[in-house]
Amino acid sequence: MLRSILVPLDGSMFAEHALPYALLLARQFGARLRLVQAHEPPVPIEYAAELPTAFYEDEAMREREWQALQALAMSLARNWGVTATPRRRDGEPVAALAREVIDADADMVVMSTHGRGPLARAWLGSVADGLLRAVRVPLLLVRPRGEAVERAPRGPLRSILVPLDGSSLSERVLEHAVPLAVRSHSRLMLLRTIPASVPGPAPHAFAGGGVAESDAVVGQLRVEARHALERVAARLDVAADCVVVPAASPATGILDYAARKDVDLIAMSTHGYGGFTRLLHGSVADKVIRGASTAVLVVRPEGG
């Protein structure tokens, strides 16, 4: 159940691309919106006397941002009947937003994945990346498409794709995806990727190798994967399609299927690795977020 949804904003139009999703969920679940702007002063307060011009210019900008945020909250409440509360936090954005998640007892963060500034990663904004590793609530990450954004709820979610890999960690996202599917009357699809081919002998492959043996192994993997998905689906409170996709890599299979079926949302778990751990191990979730043309709901469970 969603009661409180936190929406980080930074004064840009790109950040507001999260609003249609946040409004849709707020109306479906009767949740409150918390519009939060984190402001990191360019000049620490202890240096205000030495750099008064920069300090006062920043204070003026901060006040303009606050007035715009208040006006936005009032507009959303008036036009769409949601409870929208403006909040501002001073300090480094990831730390400030993480504190707000706790103070607001937020159930979900809905935010744009753009990064601010010339050095920001285009595929996953540095704030979204940091927040994913700093909090345990689900993050619904929205990729901006162009600059224009409508401050209105988006259309209903028709389909939700949930990639699973057979682990209990990957299945934890179902705690969040199933209620979304039920409330939005959307189609839930459980997906498992398998190798498109087996290059070498495997323990359960036929002796002799070759194309026929590889196809036989892939066929057996497909049967096993489908049975595993069907066991998961049988435990759910909503009907779910079970899909097995042969692919060169898990991320490729997920992205290709999502694009082919024009899904509205991908929901998946992640370990939330950062830094060198991510570089060494890679992350399917990162690759999906980077390549998806639709929104991605990411969950980092306890122990992940």
Buried (B, 14 or more C-beta within 10 A) or exposed (E): EBEBBBBBBBBEEBBBBBBBBBBBBBEBBEBBBBBBBBBEBEBEEEEBEEBEEBBEEBEEBBEEBBEBBBEBBEEBBEEBEBBBBBBBBEEEBBBBBBBBBEEBEBBBBBBBBBBBEEEBEEBBBBBBBBBBBBBEBBBBBBBBEEEEBEEEBBEEBEBBBBBBBEEEBBBBBBEBBBBBBEBBEBBBBBBBBBBBEBEEBBEEBEEEBEEEBBEBBBEBBBEBBBEBBEEBBEEBEBEBBBBBBBBEBBBBBBBBBBEEBEBBBBBBBBBBBBEEEBEEEBBBBBBBBBBBEBBBBBBBBEEB
